Amino acid sequence: MASYEGYAKKVTIGGTPIPEMTSNFKAEANVVEDTNSETSGGFKTKLPGLINASGSMSGKVSAAIGYATTVKKGGTSTAMTGEAMELVAGKTYKITAAVKQVIDEAEAITVLDGVTDVTAEVLSYDYLFGKITFKDTYTVVGAITITANYIPLAVIAGGRSFSLDFSADTMDATDYATALANGGWRVNKIGLFDAKATVGRLADMAATYLDILTGRESFLLDIVTAGGLLTTRGWFNLVGLEEGASMNDMFMEPLSFELRGRNTQNFSYSAGATFNAGLAALLTAFFGRTPEAVQLLVDGVDGFEGQALFSGFGISGDLEGVDDFTASFVAGGAWDVTA
């Protein structure tokens, strides 16, 4: 009988390894009762119906120590005039000054090419990372500048830990033709996302988060992890806080947040070029709601493989550790053994 050591396993997405530490895979058929007077013999008889696959994984985001993580919140909208932009790639430009890259979508925006107003030639805005993309039909001829309002960011005082968790509704998209063709496997699709965040902080009465809670204010939450290689930004509402301490500990104030709906852009992220390729692929698949080929190789070579859609992703960390990630997935079709 073969046996397998856990340290030898490997998980890949699109052939790229993911830096997981724990992982699991589950296949389960729905049970169909088939009891009748000829077959029962006094027992219920049952058959396996459609098979669904799911799994999860967790590990470290990077080798960067937790104290390098920064947690910030947005401040008061501030005007900027003729702010320089630089080319990212193709038709996309970004605001050069990093501290001014969160654009206030509620205020007027004007884009100039040299001295010419080309706002009408902008195809799309990335408000959270200060980017614009021009229409394919437009060719830039001079220096691009932007006049708008930006949201300054400030560190949340006393921050000591954080978590950011995303979940997605899964929808059953199986039909007769698909199930017959794939051998009776359930096919899932990804629906709406949900996002929650927490920040553990030292209590600071100078920062009146109770006023923010009772005022029902929404503000930008900015978390930079993985040694600066992964930045997440989104509009959140504070929905809860606690105050407390024991006699031999610091007075703490954990904060709870829920994503705030916006007309244009709720959440976005930016991963650096040297961010882990497997986690980058996972994030792209999750937020793109796209199926990917996933392998769970029990000995690094043989195991299980199939199409998967990621239904959950989370990041968490504190001052003293290395930031962690978790991910979960559901089947996008048939799974099989790879050998």
C-alpha positions as CSV (number, residue, x, y, z in Angstrom):
1,M,0.0,0.0,0.0
2,A,1.3,3.4,-1.0
3,S,1.4,6.3,1.5
4,Y,2.2,9.9,1.0
5,E,4.0,12.5,3.1
6,G,2.2,15.9,3.4
7,Y,5.4,17.9,2.8
8,A,5.7,16.4,-0.8
9,K,2.4,17.6,-2.1
10,K,2.0,20.5,-4.5
11,V,-0.9,22.6,-5.7
12,T,-0.9,24.4,-9.0
13,I,-3.2,26.8,-10.8
14,G,-2.8,26.9,-14.6
15,G,0.4,24.9,-14.0
16,T,1.9,27.6,-11.7
17,P,2.6,26.4,-8.1
18,I,0.8,28.1,-5.2
19,P,2.7,28.6,-1.9
20,E,0.2,26.6,0.2
21,M,0.9,24.9,3.5
22,T,-2.5,23.0,3.9
23,S,-4.9,21.9,1.2
24,N,-7.8,19.5,0.7
25,F,-10.0,18.2,-2.1
26,K,-13.5,16.8,-1.8
27,A,-15.8,15.1,-4.3
28,E,-19.3,14.2,-3.2
29,A,-22.4,13.0,-5.1
30,N,-25.9,14.0,-4.2
31,V,-27.9,10.9,-3.1
32,V,-30.9,9.9,-5.2
33,E,-33.4,7.5,-3.6
34,D,-34.3,4.6,-5.9
35,T,-36.4,2.5,-3.5
36,N,-39.1,0.3,-5.1
37,S,-41.0,-2.9,-4.3
38,E,-38.7,-5.1,-6.4
39,T,-35.3,-3.9,-5.1
40,S,-35.8,-2.8,-1.6
41,G,-36.0,-6.1,0.4
42,G,-37.1,-3.9,3.3
43,F,-34.2,-1.4,2.8
44,K,-34.1,1.9,1.1
45,T,-32.0,1.8,-2.1
46,K,-30.0,4.9,-3.2
47,L,-27.9,6.0,-6.2
48,P,-25.1,8.6,-6.6
49,G,-26.3,11.5,-8.7
50,L,-24.5,14.6,-9.8
51,I,-21.0,14.9,-8.4
52,N,-19.7,18.2,-7.0
53,A,-16.0,19.0,-6.3
54,S,-14.7,21.6,-3.8
55,G,-11.5,22.3,-2.0
56,S,-9.5,24.8,0.0
57,M,-5.9,25.8,0.6
58,S,-4.0,28.1,2.9
59,G,-0.4,29.3,3.3
60,K,1.9,32.3,3.7
61,V,1.5,35.4,1.4
62,S,5.3,35.9,1.3
63,A,8.4,35.8,3.3
64,A,7.9,39.4,4.4
65,I,7.5,39.9,8.1
66,G,4.1,41.2,9.4
67,Y,5.3,44.5,10.8
68,A,6.0,45.7,7.3
69,T,2.3,45.7,6.5
70,T,0.5,49.1,6.4
71,V,-3.2,49.7,7.1
72,K,-4.5,53.1,6.1
73,K,-7.8,54.9,5.8
74,G,-8.8,57.7,3.4
75,G,-9.0,61.3,4.5
76,T,-10.6,64.5,3.2
77,S,-11.0,64.9,-0.6
78,T,-8.3,67.4,-1.8
79,A,-8.0,69.3,-5.1
80,M,-5.2,68.7,-7.5
81,T,-4.6,70.7,-10.7
82,G,-2.6,69.7,-13.7
83,E,-1.2,66.6,-12.0
84,A,1.4,64.7,-14.1
85,M,0.6,61.2,-15.4
86,E,2.9,58.6,-16.8
87,L,2.4,55.8,-19.3
88,V,1.8,52.3,-17.8
89,A,1.3,50.3,-21.0
90,G,-0.7,50.7,-24.2
91,K,-3.3,53.4,-23.8
92,T,-3.2,53.4,-19.9
93,Y,-1.7,56.2,-17.9
94,K,-1.4,56.6,-14.1
95,I,-0.9,59.6,-11.8
96,T,2.9,59.9,-11.2
97,A,2.6,61.0,-7.5
98,A,1.8,57.9,-5.5
99,V,0.2,59.8,-2.7
100,K,-2.4,61.3,-5.1
101,Q,-3.4,58.1,-6.9
102,V,-6.8,57.6,-5.2
103,I,-9.2,59.7,-7.4
104,D,-12.4,61.1,-5.8
105,E,-15.1,59.9,-8.2
106,A,-17.6,62.4,-6.8
107,E,-15.7,65.4,-8.2
108,A,-15.2,66.6,-11.7
109,I,-12.3,65.2,-13.7
110,T,-10.5,66.9,-16.6
111,V,-7.7,65.2,-18.6
112,L,-5.4,67.2,-20.8
113,D,-3.1,66.1,-23.6
114,G,-0.7,69.0,-23.6
115,V,-3.2,72.0,-23.5
116,T,-6.0,70.1,-25.2
117,D,-9.0,68.8,-23.2
118,V,-9.2,65.1,-24.1
119,T,-11.6,64.0,-21.3
120,A,-14.1,62.7,-23.8
121,E,-11.4,60.4,-25.2
122,V,-11.0,58.5,-21.9
123,L,-12.5,55.0,-22.1
124,S,-12.3,54.1,-18.4
125,Y,-11.0,55.2,-15.0
126,D,-9.3,53.2,-12.2
127,Y,-10.3,55.6,-9.5
128,L,-8.6,53.6,-6.7
129,F,-5.2,53.4,-8.4
130,G,-5.2,56.7,-10.3
131,K,-5.3,55.3,-13.8
132,I,-7.0,56.2,-17.0
133,T,-7.3,54.3,-20.3
134,F,-7.9,56.1,-23.6
135,K,-10.1,54.8,-26.4
136,D,-8.3,52.7,-29.0
137,T,-9.1,55.4,-31.6
138,Y,-7.1,58.1,-29.7
139,T,-3.4,58.7,-30.0
140,V,-1.6,60.7,-27.3
141,V,0.6,63.5,-28.7
142,G,1.9,65.3,-25.6
143,A,2.2,65.2,-21.8
144,I,-0.9,63.9,-20.1
145,T,-2.1,65.7,-17.0
146,I,-5.3,65.4,-14.8
147,T,-7.2,67.9,-12.8
148,A,-9.4,66.3,-10.1
149,N,-9.7,65.6,-6.4
150,Y,-7.7,62.9,-4.7
151,I,-8.2,61.1,-1.4
152,P,-5.1,61.3,0.9
153,L,-4.3,58.2,2.9
154,A,-3.3,58.1,6.6
155,V,-2.1,55.2,8.8
156,I,-4.8,53.9,11.2
157,A,-3.2,54.7,14.5
158,G,-2.2,51.8,16.7
159,G,-2.9,49.1,14.1
160,R,-1.6,45.6,15.2
161,S,-3.5,43.1,13.0
162,F,-5.8,42.9,10.1
163,S,-7.9,40.6,8.0
164,L,-9.6,40.9,4.6
165,D,-12.0,38.3,3.5
166,F,-13.9,37.8,0.3
167,S,-16.6,35.3,-0.4
168,A,-18.7,34.7,-3.6
169,D,-22.1,33.2,-4.1
170,T,-21.9,30.0,-6.1
171,M,-24.6,29.2,-8.6
172,D,-25.5,25.8,-10.1
173,A,-25.2,26.1,-13.9
174,T,-25.5,22.3,-14.7
175,D,-27.9,21.2,-17.5
176,Y,-28.8,17.9,-19.1
177,A,-26.3,18.3,-22.0
178,T,-23.4,19.4,-19.9
179,A,-23.9,16.7,-17.3
180,L,-24.2,14.0,-20.0
181,A,-21.1,15.2,-21.7
182,N,-18.9,15.4,-18.6
183,G,-19.9,12.2,-16.9
184,G,-22.4,13.6,-14.4
185,W,-20.3,16.4,-12.8
186,R,-21.9,19.5,-11.4
187,V,-20.9,22.8,-13.1
188,N,-20.8,26.0,-11.0
189,K,-20.7,29.7,-11.7
190,I,-19.6,32.6,-9.5
191,G,-22.1,35.3,-8.5
192,L,-21.9,38.3,-6.2
193,F,-18.9,39.0,-4.1
194,D,-19.0,39.9,-0.4
195,A,-16.1,41.6,1.4
196,K,-15.4,42.1,5.1
197,A,-12.4,43.5,6.9
198,T,-11.2,43.8,10.5
199,V,-8.4,45.9,12.0
200,G,-7.1,45.2,15.5
201,R,-5.7,48.4,17.1
202,L,-4.6,49.9,20.3
203,A,-7.4,52.1,21.7
204,D,-6.7,55.8,21.1
205,M,-9.4,58.2,22.2
206,A,-7.9,60.8,19.9
207,A,-9.2,58.8,17.0
208,T,-13.0,58.8,17.5
209,Y,-14.1,55.7,15.6
210,L,-17.4,55.7,17.6
211,D,-18.2,59.0,15.8
212,I,-17.4,57.4,12.5
213,L,-19.7,54.5,13.4
214,T,-22.6,56.6,14.6
215,G,-22.1,59.0,11.6
216,R,-22.3,56.0,9.2
217,E,-19.4,57.5,7.2
218,S,-17.8,55.5,4.4
219,F,-14.1,55.7,3.8
220,L,-11.3,54.1,1.9
221,L,-9.5,51.2,3.5
222,D,-6.0,50.6,2.1
223,I,-4.0,47.5,3.1
224,V,-0.4,46.9,1.8
225,T,1.0,43.5,2.5
226,A,3.6,41.0,1.0
227,G,6.5,43.4,1.6
228,G,4.7,46.1,-0.4
229,L,4.0,43.8,-3.3
230,L,0.2,43.6,-2.8
231,T,-2.0,46.6,-2.3
232,T,-5.8,46.3,-1.7
233,R,-8.1,49.3,-1.7
234,G,-11.9,49.5,-1.2
235,W,-14.7,51.6,0.1
236,F,-15.9,50.4,3.5
237,N,-18.3,51.3,6.3
238,L,-17.3,50.8,9.9
239,V,-20.0,48.5,11.3
240,G,-18.7,47.5,14.8
241,L,-16.0,48.2,17.4
242,E,-15.2,46.8,20.8
243,E,-13.2,48.2,23.7
244,G,-11.5,46.1,26.4
245,A,-8.4,44.9,28.2
246,S,-7.2,42.8,31.0
247,M,-5.1,44.2,33.9
248,N,-1.8,43.1,32.3
249,D,-2.5,44.0,28.7
250,M,-3.0,47.0,26.4
251,F,-6.4,48.4,25.9
252,M,-7.6,47.2,22.5
253,E,-10.2,48.4,20.0
254,P,-10.9,45.9,17.2
255,L,-12.8,47.4,14.3
256,S,-15.1,45.6,11.9
257,F,-15.9,46.8,8.3
258,E,-18.2,45.9,5.5
259,L,-17.7,46.8,1.8
260,R,-19.6,49.9,0.8
261,G,-21.4,49.9,-2.6
262,R,-20.3,52.7,-5.0
263,N,-21.7,53.7,-8.4
264,T,-18.3,53.1,-10.1
265,Q,-15.7,51.1,-8.2
266,N,-16.0,49.3,-4.9
267,F,-12.7,47.5,-4.7
268,S,-9.5,46.9,-6.6
269,Y,-6.0,45.6,-6.0
270,S,-2.5,45.9,-7.5
271,A,0.2,43.2,-7.4
272,G,3.8,44.0,-8.1
273,A,5.8,42.3,-10.8
274,T,7.7,40.1,-8.3
275,F,4.6,39.1,-6.3
276,N,4.2,35.3,-6.1
277,A,3.0,34.1,-9.6
278,G,0.7,31.4,-8.2
279,L,-1.1,33.9,-5.9
280,A,-1.3,36.4,-8.7
281,A,-3.0,33.8,-10.9
282,L,-5.4,32.9,-8.1
283,L,-6.4,36.6,-7.6
284,T,-6.9,37.0,-11.3
285,A,-9.1,33.9,-11.4
286,F,-11.1,34.9,-8.3
287,F,-11.9,38.5,-9.2
288,G,-12.3,37.6,-12.9
289,R,-14.8,34.8,-12.0
290,T,-12.9,32.6,-14.5
291,P,-12.4,28.8,-14.4
292,E,-8.8,27.6,-14.1
293,A,-7.1,24.3,-14.3
294,V,-6.2,23.3,-10.7
295,Q,-4.1,20.3,-9.6
296,L,-3.7,18.9,-6.1
297,L,-0.8,16.6,-6.4
298,V,-0.5,14.4,-3.3
299,D,3.2,13.4,-4.0
300,G,4.1,16.4,-6.1
301,V,3.4,14.4,-9.3
302,D,0.2,12.4,-9.0
303,G,-3.2,13.5,-7.7
304,F,-6.4,15.2,-8.7
305,E,-7.0,17.8,-11.4
306,G,-9.9,19.7,-12.9
307,Q,-11.5,23.0,-13.7
308,A,-12.2,25.1,-10.7
309,L,-13.7,28.5,-9.8
310,F,-12.5,30.2,-6.7
311,S,-15.3,31.1,-4.4
312,G,-13.3,32.6,-1.5
313,F,-10.1,34.4,-0.8
314,G,-8.7,36.0,2.4
315,I,-5.6,37.6,3.8
316,S,-4.7,38.2,7.4
317,G,-1.7,39.0,9.6
318,D,-0.3,40.7,12.6
319,L,2.9,42.4,13.8
320,E,4.8,39.3,14.8
321,G,4.1,36.8,12.0
322,V,4.1,36.4,8.3
323,D,0.8,37.3,6.6
324,D,-1.4,34.4,5.7
325,F,-3.8,33.6,2.8
326,T,-6.8,31.3,2.5
327,A,-8.7,30.2,-0.7
328,S,-11.6,28.0,-1.5
329,F,-12.9,26.7,-4.8
330,V,-15.8,24.8,-6.4
331,A,-15.9,22.6,-9.5
332,G,-16.2,24.2,-12.9
333,G,-16.8,20.7,-14.4
334,A,-15.3,17.2,-14.3
335,W,-12.4,16.2,-12.2
336,D,-10.1,13.3,-12.7
337,V,-7.0,11.5,-11.4
338,T,-3.7,12.6,-12.9
339,A,-0.9,10.0,-12.9
